[in-house]
Amino acid sequence: MTKPNDSVDKILAGDIRTAARLIRDIDDGVPSARDVLKALYPHTGNAYVIGISGFPGVGKSTLVDQMIEQYRAAGKRLGVLAVDPTSPFSGGAMLGDRVRMQRHGTDPEVFIRSLATRGHFGGVTRSTQSIIDVLDAMGKDIILVETVGVGQDEVDIVTTAHTTIITVIPGMGDDIQAIKAGILEVADIFVINKADREGVERTRNDLKNMLEMNAKETDESWLPPIVETEAVRNRGVASLLSRVEDHKAFLFGHGRKQLQQRLQKRAWKDLTDTIRETVTKEIVDRLQQSPSFRSMIDALVEKRTDPFTLCENIMEDFYAGKEKESGPGAGSEDR
């Protein structure tokens, strides 16, 4: 068995196989992965994370594929996470996005991984931040995170990425109006992909009108630019990367306060998600081993109680058990 310290040293040295095994363990919820993540954490915070989101069918994967090519031409080391829909059979990712990027699969400086949503509706998975940390510790300069889709509630990417790109296509006028409350909060750059299609001017005007209505004229504000691309022909992608660099310069310049707020939100979410996952797993595991669990299910089916009442009772019993384990007088103050 590989010791945690051995894995840490290999990952810091950029060992792909060790990183791949750890990422698999993280995604599968293997407890031993935590020890490695603890040791890697001080070595994170150096990579620049870019989120790419948008409705299915707007060409996100093709856009990411072209971004990989241009970043590699500039000598950047890349990590790429593609959050795919979950397979109803295996529970794993469908791998559709990674297939499109397969031409970069043999490049040792490009690490591509598909992650299943596993029922998570926030646009990214629970394990995404931990896997970003692994790629960061490996020495990747840029980490691209492509999410499964975006809507008003699917805006978790903003707590994960430094720069968030929202991708649309011509002819989405009504959809843009419908989701404007959500995307205005998360978008740092708008991309109109498939810009050779009819309706690109109307889409640009719709976005401009939305942005102008919400614009704040201060040195600490950032007005998201609108970039037109034809990813399949590699047109406009260089301009997009230039806008990403502009946003990065803003964050580390006039927008440093905004950057600090983003880092605080990311840390807050990372901690609360970890606590929620840990506590939930402990309670559920203990509950499922209890002989009373089956009777609770039967009571719900027969409508003799409700899940809210059961949950309240479970929590009371859980914390009562914790107090008993800690011994008499635990937690009390001296008087």
C-alpha positions in Angstrom: 0.0 0.0 0.0 1.3 3.5 -0.9 1.8 5.7 2.1 0.3 9.2 2.1 3.7 10.8 2.2 4.8 8.8 -0.9 1.7 10.0 -2.8 2.3 13.6 -1.8 5.9 13.6 -2.9 4.9 12.0 -6.3 2.1 14.4 -6.9 4.2 17.4 -6.1 6.7 16.0 -8.6 3.9 15.9 -11.2 3.4 12.1 -11.3 0.3 11.5 -13.4 -0.5 8.0 -12.3 -0.4 8.9 -8.6 -2.6 11.9 -9.2 -5.1 9.9 -11.3 -5.4 7.3 -8.5 -6.0 10.0 -5.9 -8.5 11.8 -8.0 -10.4 8.5 -8.5 -10.4 8.0 -4.7 -11.6 11.5 -4.1 -14.5 11.1 -6.6 -15.4 7.7 -5.0 -15.2 9.1 -1.5 -12.4 6.8 -0.3 -11.5 8.0 3.3 -7.8 7.6 2.9 -7.7 10.3 0.3 -8.2 12.9 3.0 -4.8 12.4 4.5 -3.2 13.1 1.2 -5.4 16.2 0.6 -4.4 17.6 4.0 -0.7 17.3 3.1 -1.2 18.8 -0.4 -3.3 21.8 0.8 -0.3 24.1 1.7 1.0 23.6 -1.8 -2.1 24.9 -3.5 -3.2 28.4 -4.6 -0.9 28.9 -7.5 -2.9 27.8 -10.5 -5.4 30.1 -12.3 -8.8 28.5 -12.5 -11.2 29.3 -15.4 -14.8 28.1 -15.4 -16.7 27.6 -18.7 -20.4 27.2 -18.4 -23.5 27.6 -20.6 -26.5 25.6 -21.8 -25.9 22.2 -23.4 -25.2 22.5 -27.1 -23.5 25.9 -27.1 -20.1 24.3 -28.0 -18.4 24.5 -24.6 -16.3 21.4 -25.2 -15.1 22.5 -28.6 -14.2 25.9 -27.1 -12.3 24.3 -24.3 -10.5 22.1 -26.8 -9.3 25.2 -28.7 -8.3 26.9 -25.4 -6.2 23.9 -24.5 -4.4 24.2 -27.9 -3.6 27.9 -27.5 -2.5 27.7 -23.9 -0.2 24.8 -24.7 1.3 26.8 -27.6 2.1 29.4 -25.0 3.8 26.8 -22.9 1.2 26.6 -20.1 0.7 23.3 -18.2 -3.0 22.5 -18.1 -5.5 20.6 -15.9 -9.0 20.1 -17.4 -12.0 19.0 -15.5 -15.2 18.2 -17.6 -18.3 17.7 -15.5 -20.5 15.3 -17.4 -24.0 14.0 -16.8 -24.1 10.8 -14.7 -24.6 7.5 -16.3 -27.8 5.9 -15.0 -26.1 2.5 -15.2 -22.6 2.9 -13.7 -23.0 6.2 -11.8 -19.9 7.5 -13.6 -19.4 10.2 -16.1 -20.7 9.7 -19.7 -17.3 10.9 -20.9 -18.8 12.8 -23.9 -16.7 16.0 -23.2 -13.4 14.1 -22.8 -13.9 12.3 -26.1 -13.9 15.7 -27.9 -10.6 16.7 -26.3 -8.9 13.3 -27.0 -6.3 14.8 -29.3 -4.6 16.3 -26.2 -4.7 13.0 -24.3 -1.1 12.1 -25.2 0.3 15.4 -24.1 2.0 14.9 -20.7 1.4 18.5 -19.7 -2.4 18.2 -20.2 -4.3 16.3 -17.5 -8.0 15.7 -18.6 -10.5 14.2 -16.3 -14.3 13.7 -16.6 -16.4 14.0 -13.4 -19.9 12.7 -13.0 -22.5 15.1 -11.5 -23.8 12.3 -9.3 -27.1 14.1 -8.8 -25.4 17.5 -7.9 -27.3 20.3 -9.6 -24.9 23.2 -9.0 -23.0 22.9 -12.2 -20.0 21.3 -10.5 -19.5 18.3 -8.3 -18.7 18.2 -4.5 -15.3 16.7 -5.3 -14.4 19.4 -7.8 -12.5 21.7 -5.5 -10.5 18.9 -4.0 -9.5 17.7 -7.5 -8.6 21.2 -8.4 -6.3 21.3 -5.4 -4.6 18.1 -6.7 -4.0 19.6 -10.1 -2.8 22.8 -8.5 -0.3 20.9 -6.3 0.9 19.1 -9.4 2.1 22.4 -10.8 -0.5 23.1 -13.4 -0.6 26.8 -14.5 -4.1 26.8 -15.8 -7.1 24.7 -14.7 -10.1 24.7 -17.0 -13.4 23.5 -15.4 -16.2 22.9 -17.9 -19.6 22.5 -16.1 -22.6 20.4 -17.2 -24.8 23.4 -17.7 -26.0 26.7 -16.3 -29.3 28.1 -15.0 -30.3 30.5 -12.2 -29.4 28.0 -9.5 -26.5 26.4 -11.3 -23.9 29.0 -10.4 -21.5 27.1 -8.1 -18.7 27.7 -10.6 -18.3 31.2 -9.3 -17.0 30.0 -6.0 -14.6 27.7 -7.8 -13.1 29.8 -10.6 -11.1 33.0 -10.8 -12.6 33.8 -14.1 -16.0 32.5 -15.2 -17.0 32.3 -18.9 -20.6 32.0 -19.8 -21.2 30.7 -23.3 -24.3 31.4 -25.4 -25.1 31.1 -29.1 -27.2 33.3 -31.5 -30.9 32.8 -31.2 -31.0 32.5 -27.4 -32.7 35.9 -26.8 -35.6 34.5 -24.7 -33.3 32.1 -22.8 -30.9 35.0 -22.0 -33.7 37.0 -20.5 -35.0 34.0 -18.5 -31.7 33.3 -16.8 -30.3 36.8 -16.6 -30.5 37.0 -12.8 -28.3 34.0 -12.4 -25.7 34.6 -15.1 -25.2 38.3 -14.3 -23.9 37.3 -10.9 -21.4 34.7 -12.2 -20.2 35.9 -15.6 -16.9 37.6 -16.0 -16.8 37.1 -19.7 -19.6 36.3 -22.2 -18.8 34.3 -25.3 -21.2 34.2 -28.2 -20.1 31.0 -29.9 -21.1 29.8 -33.4 -21.0 33.5 -34.3 -21.4 32.7 -38.0 -25.1 32.0 -37.3 -27.9 34.4 -38.0 -29.0 36.4 -35.0 -25.6 37.1 -33.5 -26.2 40.9 -33.5 -29.4 40.5 -31.5 -27.8 38.2 -29.0 -24.9 40.7 -28.5 -27.5 43.6 -28.0 -29.4 41.5 -25.5 -26.3 40.9 -23.5 -25.1 44.5 -23.7 -28.5 45.8 -22.5 -28.4 43.4 -19.5 -24.9 44.5 -18.6 -25.6 48.3 -19.0 -28.6 48.0 -16.7 -26.5 46.5 -14.0 -23.2 48.4 -14.6 -21.4 50.0 -11.7 -19.0 52.8 -12.6 -16.2 52.4 -10.1 -12.5 51.4 -10.4 -13.3 48.2 -8.4 -16.0 47.1 -10.9 -15.6 44.9 -13.9 -17.8 45.1 -16.9 -17.9 41.7 -18.6 -16.7 41.9 -22.2 -18.6 40.1 -25.0 -16.4 37.9 -27.3 -17.6 36.3 -30.5 -16.1 33.0 -31.4 -16.4 30.2 -33.9 -14.7 27.5 -31.8 -15.0 24.8 -34.5 -12.9 27.0 -36.8 -10.7 28.3 -34.0 -11.8 31.9 -34.6 -12.0 34.4 -31.8 -10.4 32.1 -29.3 -7.2 34.2 -29.1 -9.3 37.2 -28.3 -11.1 35.3 -25.6 -7.8 34.3 -23.9 -6.7 38.0 -24.1 -9.9 39.0 -22.2 -9.1 36.3 -19.6 -5.7 37.9 -19.1 -7.4 41.3 -18.8 -9.7 39.9 -16.0 -6.8 38.3 -14.3 -4.9 41.6 -14.3 -8.0 43.3 -12.9 -8.3 40.9 -10.1 -4.7 41.3 -9.1 -4.9 45.1 -9.5 -7.9 47.3 -9.0 -10.1 44.3 -8.3 -8.0 42.9 -5.5 -10.8 43.4 -3.0 -13.1 41.4 -5.3 -10.4 38.7 -5.5 -10.2 38.5 -1.7 -14.0 38.2 -1.5 -13.9 35.3 -4.0 -11.2 33.5 -2.1 -13.2 33.9 1.1 -16.4 32.6 -0.5 -14.4 29.6 -1.9 -12.9 28.9 1.5 -16.3 29.2 3.2 -18.0 26.8 0.7 -15.1 24.4 0.9 -15.3 24.3 4.7 -19.1 24.1 5.0 -19.3 21.4 2.3 -16.7 19.4 4.1 -18.5 19.7 7.4 -21.8 18.9 5.8 -20.4 15.8 4.0 -18.6 14.5 7.0 -21.5 14.9 9.4 -24.1 13.6 7.0 -22.0 10.5 6.2 -21.5 9.8 9.9 -25.2 10.1 10.7 -26.4 8.1 7.7 -23.8 5.3 8.1 -24.7 5.0 11.8 -28.5 5.1 11.0 -28.4 2.5 8.3 -26.7 0.1 10.7 -29.5 0.6 13.3 -32.2 -2.0 13.5 -34.8 0.9 13.7 -34.0 2.2 10.2 -36.3 -0.3 8.5 -39.1 0.5 10.8 -38.6 4.2 10.0 -38.9 3.4 6.3 -42.1 1.4 6.9 -43.5 4.2 8.9 -43.0 6.7 6.1 -44.5 4.3 3.5 -47.5 3.8 5.7 -47.8 7.6 6.4 -47.6 7.1 10.1 -45.0 9.9 10.3 -43.1 12.3 8.0 -39.4 12.7 7.1 -39.2 16.0 8.9 -40.2 14.6 12.2 -38.0 11.6 11.8 -35.0 13.8 10.9 -35.6 15.9 14.1 -35.7 12.8 16.2 -32.6 11.4 14.5 -30.7 14.6 15.2 -31.8 14.7 18.8 -30.6 11.1 19.3 -27.4 11.7 17.5 -26.4 14.7 19.6 -27.6 13.0 22.8 -25.2 10.1 21.9 -22.4 12.5 21.3 -22.8 14.1 24.7 -22.9 10.7 26.4 -19.6 9.7 24.6 -17.9 12.9 25.7 -18.6 12.1 29.4 -20.3 13.9 32.2 -19.7 17.7 32.4 -18.1 17.8 28.9 -18.5 21.3 27.4 -19.6 22.9 30.6 -17.8 26.0 31.9 -16.3 26.3 35.4 -18.3 28.4 37.7 
